Amino acid sequence: MKKIKKIAFLTTLFHCLIFCNSKYENIAFCLESKGKVFRDGFARKGNIFKGDVIYNGDKITVGVNGFLSFLNIHERSEIKIFENSSIKVQASINRANGKKELEVAILGGRIIVDKKEINNNRLIVISPSSNAFLKNSHFLISCIEKSFFDESSYCVFTSIKGNILVENAKSKKLIFLKNGDTIISTPKGDFFQIETFRDDENLKSTLDMEPISFQNEG
């Protein structure tokens, strides 16, 4: 009997250590998965299927003809990841208010963020050129591997609904996007405002742009 109790205690302790470790923290769950979709993380590695848990620190890669959407449990937004895209998700503590918030680092490709529940929680999206800070917003970000003036690549941010604050990582310039606004952000520190949601053809062109390759990202 004592041996059984000891085993039960050690099992419970092991699970507590696992789930208290932020590396194994559940931060989202998969709503839809199609095609080649896999993860590389501390808790699990391999394919992601509908209903699977997304863990803190997971790097998610969506291949050719693939698609993934998940709902994060902190900020309550749905994040859609399109083919040839790669992101890394991480939960962090906001030092100002002590609340947990989700950070999504887009390593390449295209994502859409759609807020599903109105609240005061913030989402942070980190791209190769800029960081975006948003609450209760619906927006699109694409990382484009095409020349733009003297830049070899750039990122496009479009506010579909709501307000977004975008900070260029190089220059620390700030720009505030409202409904329908679109900006290009470059690795060298520049912002360029363009028309995207004013007509359907421009929107289609934005969605059809070639994403940045992520094959060599660590």
C-alpha positions as CSV (number, residue, x, y, z in Angstrom):
1,M,0.0,0.0,0.0
2,K,2.8,2.4,0.9
3,K,4.6,1.6,-2.3
4,I,1.4,2.4,-4.3
5,K,1.0,5.7,-2.5
6,K,4.6,6.6,-3.1
7,I,4.2,5.9,-6.9
8,A,1.1,8.0,-7.0
9,F,2.8,10.8,-5.2
10,L,5.8,10.7,-7.5
11,T,3.5,10.6,-10.6
12,T,1.5,13.7,-9.3
13,L,4.8,15.5,-8.6
14,F,6.1,14.7,-12.1
15,H,2.9,16.1,-13.7
16,C,3.1,19.2,-11.6
17,L,6.6,19.9,-12.6
18,I,5.8,19.3,-16.2
19,F,2.7,21.6,-16.3
20,C,4.3,24.3,-14.1
21,N,7.2,24.6,-16.6
22,S,6.3,27.4,-19.0
23,K,7.9,25.3,-21.8
24,Y,5.0,22.9,-21.5
25,E,2.2,25.5,-21.1
26,N,-0.9,25.2,-23.2
27,I,-1.4,28.5,-24.9
28,A,-3.7,27.7,-27.8
29,F,-5.6,24.9,-29.6
30,C,-5.9,24.0,-33.3
31,L,-9.2,24.8,-35.0
32,E,-8.3,23.6,-38.5
33,S,-5.4,21.9,-40.1
34,K,-4.9,21.0,-43.8
35,G,-2.0,19.7,-45.8
36,K,1.6,19.7,-44.5
37,V,1.5,21.3,-41.0
38,F,4.1,20.4,-38.3
39,R,5.6,21.8,-35.2
40,D,9.0,21.8,-33.4
41,G,8.7,22.4,-29.7
42,F,9.7,21.4,-26.2
43,A,6.5,19.6,-25.4
44,R,5.8,17.9,-28.7
45,K,7.2,17.6,-32.2
46,G,5.5,16.4,-35.4
47,N,2.2,17.0,-37.3
48,I,-0.6,19.2,-35.9
49,F,-4.1,18.1,-36.3
50,K,-7.5,19.6,-35.5
51,G,-8.1,19.7,-31.8
52,D,-4.4,19.5,-30.8
53,V,-2.9,21.7,-28.1
54,I,-0.4,24.4,-29.1
55,Y,2.3,24.8,-26.5
56,N,4.5,27.7,-25.4
57,G,7.5,28.0,-27.7
58,D,6.2,25.9,-30.6
59,K,7.6,26.7,-34.0
60,I,4.9,26.0,-36.5
61,T,5.5,25.4,-40.2
62,V,2.8,25.3,-42.9
63,G,4.0,23.8,-46.2
64,V,2.8,23.9,-49.8
65,N,-1.0,23.7,-50.0
66,G,-1.2,23.7,-46.2
67,F,-3.3,25.8,-43.8
68,L,-3.6,26.1,-40.0
69,S,-5.8,28.1,-37.7
70,F,-5.7,28.2,-33.9
71,L,-7.4,30.0,-31.1
72,N,-5.1,31.4,-28.4
73,I,-6.4,31.2,-24.9
74,H,-4.9,34.4,-23.5
75,E,-6.0,37.1,-25.9
76,R,-8.8,35.1,-27.6
77,S,-8.0,35.7,-31.2
78,E,-8.0,33.3,-34.1
79,I,-4.7,33.2,-36.0
80,K,-4.8,31.8,-39.6
81,I,-1.5,30.6,-41.1
82,F,-1.3,30.2,-44.9
83,E,0.9,28.0,-47.1
84,N,4.7,28.5,-47.1
85,S,4.6,30.2,-43.8
86,S,6.3,29.8,-40.4
87,I,5.7,31.3,-37.0
88,K,6.8,30.8,-33.4
89,V,4.4,31.4,-30.5
90,Q,5.3,32.4,-27.0
91,A,3.5,33.6,-23.9
92,S,5.0,36.4,-21.8
93,I,4.2,38.5,-18.8
94,N,3.3,42.1,-19.3
95,R,5.4,43.9,-16.8
96,A,3.0,46.8,-16.5
97,N,-0.1,44.9,-15.5
98,G,1.2,41.4,-14.7
99,K,-1.1,39.7,-17.3
100,K,0.0,37.0,-19.7
101,E,0.0,38.0,-23.4
102,L,0.7,36.1,-26.6
103,E,3.6,36.9,-28.9
104,V,3.6,35.6,-32.5
105,A,6.9,35.8,-34.3
106,I,6.2,35.5,-38.1
107,L,9.4,34.0,-39.6
108,G,8.1,34.2,-43.1
109,G,4.8,34.0,-45.1
110,R,1.3,35.2,-44.4
111,I,-1.0,35.3,-41.4
112,I,-4.4,36.8,-40.5
113,V,-5.4,37.6,-37.0
114,D,-9.1,37.9,-36.2
115,K,-10.2,38.8,-32.6
116,K,-13.0,36.5,-31.5
117,E,-13.7,37.9,-28.0
118,I,-13.7,41.6,-27.0
119,N,-11.4,42.1,-24.0
120,N,-8.5,44.3,-22.9
121,N,-5.7,41.8,-23.6
122,R,-3.0,42.7,-26.0
123,L,-1.5,40.6,-28.8
124,I,2.1,41.2,-30.1
125,V,3.1,40.2,-33.6
126,I,6.8,40.3,-34.4
127,S,7.9,40.3,-38.1
128,P,11.3,40.5,-39.8
129,S,10.9,44.3,-40.1
130,S,8.4,45.5,-37.4
131,N,6.4,44.7,-34.3
132,A,2.7,45.2,-34.2
133,F,0.7,45.8,-31.0
134,L,-3.1,45.3,-31.2
135,K,-6.3,44.8,-29.1
136,N,-9.6,43.7,-30.5
137,S,-8.4,43.9,-34.1
138,H,-8.6,42.0,-37.4
139,F,-5.6,42.3,-39.6
140,L,-3.4,40.8,-42.2
141,I,0.4,40.6,-42.4
142,S,2.5,39.4,-45.4
143,C,6.2,39.1,-45.6
144,I,7.2,39.6,-49.2
145,E,10.4,38.5,-50.9
146,K,10.4,40.9,-53.8
147,S,12.5,44.0,-54.4
148,F,11.1,47.3,-53.3
149,F,13.3,50.3,-54.1
150,D,16.6,49.2,-52.7
151,E,15.1,46.7,-50.3
152,S,15.2,42.9,-51.0
153,S,12.2,42.2,-48.9
154,Y,9.5,43.9,-46.9
155,C,6.4,43.3,-44.8
156,V,2.8,44.5,-45.5
157,F,0.4,45.3,-42.6
158,T,-3.3,45.8,-43.3
159,S,-5.9,46.7,-40.7
160,I,-9.2,45.0,-41.7
161,K,-11.0,46.1,-38.6
162,G,-9.8,47.9,-35.5
163,N,-6.6,49.8,-34.6
164,I,-3.0,48.6,-34.8
165,L,0.2,50.2,-33.6
166,V,3.2,49.2,-35.8
167,E,6.8,49.9,-34.7
168,N,9.7,49.5,-37.2
169,A,12.4,47.4,-35.6
170,K,15.3,49.3,-37.2
171,S,14.2,53.0,-36.9
172,K,11.8,52.7,-34.0
173,K,9.3,54.8,-36.0
174,L,5.7,54.3,-35.0
175,I,2.6,54.3,-37.2
176,F,-1.1,53.9,-36.2
177,L,-3.3,52.0,-38.5
178,K,-7.1,52.3,-38.7
179,N,-9.8,50.4,-40.6
180,G,-8.6,49.7,-44.1
181,D,-5.2,51.2,-43.7
182,T,-2.2,49.4,-45.3
183,I,1.5,50.1,-44.8
184,I,4.8,48.6,-46.1
185,S,7.5,48.3,-43.5
186,T,11.1,47.7,-44.6
187,P,14.1,46.2,-42.8
188,K,16.1,49.5,-43.2
189,G,13.5,51.4,-41.2
190,D,11.1,53.0,-43.6
191,F,7.2,53.0,-43.7
192,F,5.2,53.5,-46.9
193,Q,1.4,53.9,-46.9
194,I,-0.4,52.2,-49.8
195,E,-4.0,51.5,-50.9
196,T,-5.1,47.9,-50.4
197,F,-8.6,47.6,-49.0
198,R,-9.9,50.5,-51.1
199,D,-10.6,48.0,-54.0
200,D,-10.7,44.2,-54.4
201,E,-8.0,44.0,-57.1
202,N,-5.4,45.5,-54.8
203,L,-6.4,43.2,-52.0
204,K,-6.1,40.2,-54.2
205,S,-2.6,41.4,-55.3
206,T,-1.6,41.6,-51.6
207,L,-2.9,38.1,-50.9
208,D,-1.1,36.7,-53.9
209,M,2.4,38.1,-53.1
210,E,5.2,35.7,-52.7
211,P,6.1,35.1,-49.0
212,I,9.6,35.3,-47.6
213,S,11.3,32.0,-47.5
214,F,11.8,30.5,-44.0
215,Q,13.8,27.3,-44.9
216,N,17.0,28.5,-43.2
217,E,15.4,30.0,-40.1
218,G,16.6,28.5,-36.8
